[in-house]
Amino acid sequence: MESRAMVLEKFNEPLVMKRFPIPKLKEGEVLVKVKAAGVCGSDVHMWEGRDPRTRRPMILGHEGVGEIVEINGEKKDVDGNPLGVGDRVLWNRGVVCGHCYFCRVKMEPSLCTNRWVYGIHTSAAEPPFLTGNYAEYLPLVREADLFKIEREVDLPVLVPASCSGATAAHALDLSRMQSGDSVAVLGVGPLGIFAIAFARSSGASQIIAIGGTEERLTMCEAFGATLLLNRHRLSKEERKEAVLEATYGRGVDVVFEMAGEPEAMKEGISLARTGGTCVSAGFGEPHGIIEIDCFHDIVRKNLCLQGVWVSELRHTHMALKLMLNHIKDFKKLVSSRFPLAQATEAIQMMKRKQVVKAVLLPYDQ
């Protein structure tokens, strides 16, 4: 039995459709038929050659949902429910070791020194070959965490829960945000939209969205943003003036930097109030530096500057629950669906910001 998959062989060139043998499952492993694979901003960066983790040839894709077609032994979902052939599942993108210092002592598995991710740390040049979601089938290791999905839910809509949704949940966790706080979100892609949705569900009094794509800003309003600032229409000084006017001259309680751009990071620090928090979750790969006035920007403001690296299982759980509770809103987020063979086109459209969130459909939905 074989599976087709789209392979990254050369940076900035079309992915190549290839066939790979489906490996025999080991004890506790699961084979899924991929029903939808998310095209993430990180996939764009890997395709461009910006991510040092890229190991060509590689099957991209770390977000996936699908249907179980084979199980070797017993397997349960994260809630302890037995899984069987035919069950529809979403899988956590990261696999951690469970026994290193960060997993066992600090209880921070997102920092696991042995953590790896489907479609990011894996190469298609060595067994088991099929290790990315841009494929028809994907064998999941015994340690993989699965969420069982009910039949009435449109599977492709849930794809972003395992990456942008989970990362935004982690950012919320570390933000010190309280009900009634004012929030600014810089970057209005899927990561920023999830941050807005989480802020709304957590009781934010004001949610200011700052971005450069009008269509995405309009979508932010549907997810809970109360003030939209287009960085192509307003200067940095005008945006700051608008934020200060909306917050009685103080600045916002919490800033979420979700753009992965140095200038957004610098602006975010300037928008946080004295004693506030600036959370940065947008950088998935090395992408520039900024100059900070250590006294005025950080110390004198008593600012909490918090980085966010990937996510943990509970954050995927948080994102999935949020999506299921607001499924009509999140249907708008997954704006475009492509057949597997058009993976390169989907990546290019994401790069050009012509779509908010694209998914690949190895099988028709």
C-alpha positions as CSV (number, residue, x, y, z in Angstrom):
1,M,0.0,0.0,0.0
2,E,1.3,3.4,-0.9
3,S,0.5,7.1,-0.2
4,R,0.9,10.1,-2.4
5,A,2.5,13.2,-0.8
6,M,3.8,16.6,-1.8
7,V,7.5,16.9,-1.2
8,L,9.7,20.0,-0.7
9,E,12.9,19.3,-2.7
10,K,14.1,22.9,-3.6
11,F,13.3,26.1,-1.9
12,N,10.9,28.5,-3.7
13,E,10.2,25.9,-6.3
14,P,7.0,23.8,-6.8
15,L,6.5,20.9,-4.4
16,V,6.8,17.5,-6.1
17,M,4.1,14.8,-5.9
18,K,5.7,11.4,-4.9
19,R,4.6,8.0,-3.7
20,F,5.8,6.4,-0.5
21,P,5.2,3.0,1.0
22,I,3.0,3.0,4.1
23,P,5.0,1.4,6.9
24,K,3.8,-1.5,9.0
25,L,2.4,-0.1,12.2
26,K,4.2,-0.8,15.5
27,E,2.4,-1.5,18.8
28,G,0.2,1.5,19.8
29,E,0.6,3.3,16.4
30,V,-2.3,4.6,14.3
31,L,-2.7,5.0,10.6
32,V,-4.9,7.9,9.5
33,K,-6.3,8.9,6.2
34,V,-5.6,12.7,6.1
35,K,-8.9,14.5,5.4
36,A,-7.4,18.0,5.6
37,A,-4.0,19.5,6.1
38,G,-3.4,23.1,7.2
39,V,-1.2,25.4,5.2
40,C,0.5,27.4,7.9
41,G,2.7,30.5,7.8
42,S,5.5,28.3,9.0
43,D,5.1,26.2,5.9
44,V,5.6,29.3,3.8
45,H,8.8,30.1,5.7
46,M,10.1,26.6,5.2
47,W,9.2,26.6,1.6
48,E,11.2,29.9,1.3
49,G,14.2,28.4,3.2
50,R,13.9,30.7,6.2
51,D,13.5,28.0,8.8
52,P,16.7,26.3,9.9
53,R,14.9,23.2,10.9
54,T,13.9,22.3,7.3
55,R,15.4,18.9,6.3
56,R,14.9,18.4,2.6
57,P,13.5,16.4,1.0
58,M,10.5,17.0,3.3
59,I,6.8,16.5,3.4
60,L,5.5,19.7,4.9
61,G,2.4,20.1,7.0
62,H,2.1,20.0,10.8
63,E,-1.7,20.6,11.1
64,G,-4.0,17.7,10.3
65,V,-7.3,16.0,10.8
66,G,-8.4,12.7,9.4
67,E,-10.0,9.3,9.8
68,I,-8.5,6.2,11.5
69,V,-8.0,3.4,9.0
70,E,-5.8,1.1,11.1
71,I,-4.7,0.6,14.7
72,N,-2.1,-1.8,16.1
73,G,-3.3,-2.6,19.6
74,E,-5.3,-0.2,21.7
75,K,-5.4,3.6,21.5
76,K,-7.4,6.1,23.4
77,D,-8.0,9.8,22.8
78,V,-7.0,12.5,25.3
79,D,-10.2,12.1,27.2
80,G,-9.6,8.4,27.7
81,N,-12.2,7.2,25.1
82,P,-11.2,4.1,23.1
83,L,-10.5,4.8,19.5
84,G,-11.4,2.6,16.6
85,V,-11.3,2.3,12.8
86,G,-13.6,5.0,11.3
87,D,-13.2,7.5,14.1
88,R,-12.4,11.0,13.0
89,V,-9.5,12.6,14.9
90,L,-7.3,15.7,15.2
91,W,-3.8,15.1,16.4
92,N,-1.5,17.3,18.4
93,R,1.3,18.5,16.2
94,G,4.1,18.1,18.7
95,V,5.5,14.8,20.2
96,V,7.4,15.1,23.5
97,C,9.5,12.6,25.3
98,G,7.9,12.8,28.7
99,H,11.1,12.1,30.6
100,C,13.4,15.1,30.2
101,Y,14.0,17.9,32.7
102,F,11.3,20.1,31.2
103,C,8.7,17.3,30.8
104,R,9.1,15.8,34.3
105,V,10.6,18.5,36.6
106,K,9.3,21.8,35.3
107,M,6.1,20.4,33.8
108,E,6.7,22.6,30.7
109,P,6.6,20.0,27.8
110,S,6.6,22.8,25.2
111,L,10.3,23.2,26.1
112,C,11.0,19.5,25.8
113,T,14.6,19.0,24.6
114,N,13.5,16.0,22.5
115,R,10.3,17.5,21.1
116,W,9.6,17.0,17.4
117,V,6.8,18.0,15.1
118,Y,5.2,16.3,12.0
119,G,6.2,18.1,8.9
120,I,8.9,20.3,10.6
121,H,11.7,18.2,12.1
122,T,11.3,15.2,9.8
123,S,12.8,14.2,6.5
124,A,11.2,12.1,3.7
125,A,14.6,10.7,2.9
126,E,14.5,8.1,5.6
127,P,11.9,5.7,7.2
128,P,9.1,6.0,8.0
129,F,9.1,8.6,5.1
130,L,5.5,9.7,5.6
131,T,6.0,12.2,8.4
132,G,4.2,15.3,7.1
133,N,0.5,16.1,6.7
134,Y,0.7,17.0,3.0
135,A,-0.1,13.4,2.2
136,E,-2.9,11.0,1.8
137,Y,-2.0,8.9,4.8
138,L,0.0,9.5,7.9
139,P,1.2,6.9,10.4
140,L,1.1,8.4,14.0
141,V,3.5,7.2,16.6
142,R,2.4,5.7,19.9
143,E,3.1,8.9,21.7
144,A,0.9,11.0,19.5
145,D,-2.1,12.7,21.3
146,L,-5.4,12.4,19.5
147,F,-8.7,14.2,19.9
148,K,-11.9,12.4,18.8
149,I,-14.2,14.6,16.7
150,E,-17.9,14.2,16.5
151,R,-19.5,13.4,13.1
152,E,-21.5,16.6,12.6
153,V,-18.4,18.9,12.6
154,D,-16.9,19.9,9.3
155,L,-13.3,18.5,9.8
156,P,-11.3,21.0,7.7
157,V,-12.6,23.9,9.8
158,L,-10.8,22.5,12.9
159,V,-7.4,22.2,11.3
160,P,-5.9,25.5,12.8
161,A,-6.6,24.3,16.4
162,S,-3.3,22.3,16.5
163,C,-1.0,25.2,15.6
164,S,-2.2,28.9,15.5
165,G,-5.0,28.1,17.9
166,A,-2.8,26.2,20.4
167,T,0.0,28.8,20.2
168,A,-2.5,31.6,20.8
169,A,-3.9,29.7,23.8
170,H,-0.3,29.4,25.2
171,A,0.1,33.2,24.7
172,L,-3.1,33.8,26.6
173,D,-1.8,31.5,29.4
174,L,1.4,33.5,29.8
175,S,-0.2,37.0,29.4
176,R,-1.5,37.6,32.9
177,M,-4.6,38.9,31.2
178,Q,-7.7,39.5,33.5
179,S,-11.3,40.0,32.7
180,G,-11.9,43.7,31.9
181,D,-8.4,44.2,30.5
182,S,-7.7,46.1,27.3
183,V,-5.8,44.2,24.6
184,A,-3.9,45.1,21.4
185,V,-3.2,42.4,18.8
186,L,-0.5,43.1,16.3
187,G,-0.8,40.8,13.3
188,V,-4.1,39.7,11.9
189,G,-3.4,36.3,10.4
190,P,-4.8,33.1,11.9
191,L,-2.6,33.5,15.0
192,G,-3.8,37.1,15.6
193,I,-7.4,36.1,15.0
194,F,-7.2,33.3,17.5
195,A,-5.7,35.8,20.0
196,I,-8.7,38.1,19.5
197,A,-11.1,35.2,19.9
198,F,-9.4,34.1,23.2
199,A,-9.3,37.7,24.5
200,R,-13.0,38.0,23.8
201,S,-13.8,34.7,25.5
202,S,-11.7,35.8,28.5
203,G,-13.6,39.0,29.0
204,A,-11.4,41.7,27.5
205,S,-13.1,45.1,27.6
206,Q,-11.3,46.4,24.5
207,I,-9.6,44.5,21.7
208,I,-7.6,46.6,19.3
209,A,-6.5,44.9,16.1
210,I,-3.5,46.3,14.1
211,G,-2.7,44.9,10.7
212,G,-2.2,45.7,7.0
213,T,-4.9,43.6,5.2
214,E,-8.3,45.2,5.2
215,E,-10.1,41.9,4.6
216,R,-8.4,40.3,7.6
217,L,-9.1,43.3,9.8
218,T,-12.8,43.0,8.9
219,M,-12.7,39.4,9.9
220,C,-11.1,40.4,13.3
221,E,-14.2,42.5,14.0
222,A,-16.4,39.4,13.6
223,F,-14.2,37.6,16.1
224,G,-14.4,40.4,18.7
225,A,-12.1,43.3,17.8
226,T,-13.5,46.6,19.0
227,L,-11.1,48.9,17.2
228,L,-9.4,48.3,13.8
229,L,-6.2,50.1,12.9
230,N,-4.8,49.6,9.4
231,R,-1.0,50.2,9.4
232,H,-1.0,51.1,5.7
233,R,-3.5,53.9,6.3
234,L,-2.2,55.2,9.7
235,S,1.4,56.0,10.7
236,K,3.0,54.4,13.7
237,E,2.4,57.7,15.6
238,E,-1.2,57.8,14.6
239,R,-1.8,54.3,15.7
240,K,-0.2,55.0,19.1
241,E,-2.4,58.1,19.5
242,A,-5.5,56.0,18.7
243,V,-4.5,53.4,21.3
244,L,-3.8,56.0,23.9
245,E,-7.1,57.8,23.2
246,A,-9.0,54.5,23.6
247,T,-7.2,53.7,26.9
248,Y,-7.4,57.0,28.8
249,G,-3.8,57.8,27.9
250,R,-2.4,54.7,29.6
251,G,-1.8,52.2,26.8
252,V,-3.2,48.7,26.8
253,D,-3.0,46.1,29.6
254,V,-1.8,43.3,27.3
255,V,-0.2,43.3,23.9
256,F,-0.1,40.2,21.7
257,E,2.6,40.4,19.1
258,M,1.4,37.8,16.5
259,A,3.0,39.1,13.3
260,G,6.6,37.8,13.6
261,E,8.0,41.1,12.5
262,P,10.6,43.1,14.4
263,E,8.8,46.4,13.8
264,A,5.6,44.9,15.2
265,M,7.5,43.8,18.3
266,K,8.9,47.3,18.8
267,E,5.5,48.9,18.3
268,G,3.9,46.4,20.7
269,I,6.3,47.3,23.5
270,S,5.4,51.0,23.0
271,L,1.7,50.4,23.2
272,A,1.7,48.5,26.6
273,R,0.9,50.5,29.6
274,T,3.2,50.9,32.6
275,G,3.0,47.7,34.5
276,G,1.5,45.9,31.5
277,T,2.5,42.8,29.5
278,C,3.8,42.4,26.0
279,V,3.6,38.8,24.7
280,S,5.4,37.7,21.6
281,A,4.3,34.6,19.8
282,G,4.8,35.6,16.2
283,F,8.4,34.5,15.6
284,G,8.6,30.9,14.4
285,E,12.1,31.3,12.9
286,P,15.0,33.8,13.1
287,H,13.7,37.0,11.6
288,G,15.5,40.1,12.7
289,I,16.4,42.2,15.8
290,I,15.2,45.4,17.4
291,E,16.8,48.0,19.6
292,I,15.3,48.5,23.0
293,D,15.8,51.3,25.5
294,C,16.3,49.0,28.5
295,F,15.4,51.8,31.0
296,H,12.5,53.6,29.4
297,D,11.0,50.6,27.5
298,I,11.3,47.9,30.1
299,V,12.5,48.8,33.6
300,R,10.8,52.2,34.1
301,K,7.6,50.8,32.7
302,N,7.9,47.7,34.9
303,L,7.0,45.9,31.7
304,C,6.6,42.1,31.6
305,L,8.1,41.0,28.2
306,Q,7.0,37.4,27.6
307,G,8.1,35.1,24.8
308,V,5.9,32.2,23.7
309,W,7.4,29.0,22.1
310,V,5.0,26.6,20.5
311,S,2.4,25.0,22.7
312,E,1.4,22.1,24.9
313,L,-1.4,19.5,24.7
314,R,-3.7,21.4,26.9
315,H,-3.4,24.4,24.6
316,T,-4.6,22.4,21.7
317,H,-7.5,21.3,23.9
318,M,-8.3,25.0,24.7
319,A,-8.2,25.9,21.0
320,L,-10.4,23.0,20.0
321,K,-13.0,23.8,22.6
322,L,-13.0,27.5,21.6
323,M,-13.5,26.5,18.0
324,L,-16.3,24.1,18.7
325,N,-18.1,26.7,20.8
326,H,-17.9,29.3,18.0
327,I,-17.9,27.0,15.0
328,K,-19.8,29.4,12.8
329,D,-17.2,32.1,13.3
330,F,-14.3,29.8,12.6
331,K,-15.8,28.6,9.4
332,K,-14.9,32.0,8.1
333,L,-11.3,31.6,9.1
334,V,-10.7,28.6,6.8
335,S,-11.3,30.7,3.7
336,S,-9.8,28.4,0.9
337,R,-9.6,24.7,0.2
338,F,-7.2,23.2,-2.4
339,P,-6.7,19.6,-3.6
340,L,-3.4,18.1,-2.5
341,A,-1.8,18.6,-5.9
342,Q,-2.2,22.3,-5.6
343,A,-0.2,22.6,-2.4
344,T,2.3,25.0,-4.0
345,E,-0.4,27.3,-5.2
346,A,-1.9,27.3,-1.6
347,I,1.5,28.2,-0.1
348,Q,2.0,31.0,-2.6
349,M,-1.5,32.4,-1.9
350,M,-0.8,32.3,1.8
351,K,2.5,34.1,1.2
352,R,0.7,36.9,-0.7
353,K,-2.0,37.0,2.0
354,Q,-4.7,36.4,-0.6
355,V,-6.3,33.9,1.8
356,V,-6.6,33.9,5.5
357,K,-6.2,30.2,6.1
358,A,-5.8,27.6,3.4
359,V,-6.2,23.8,3.8
360,L,-5.3,20.9,1.5
361,L,-7.8,18.2,0.8
362,P,-6.1,14.9,-0.1
363,Y,-9.6,13.5,-0.3
364,D,-12.8,15.4,-1.3
365,Q,-14.9,16.5,1.6
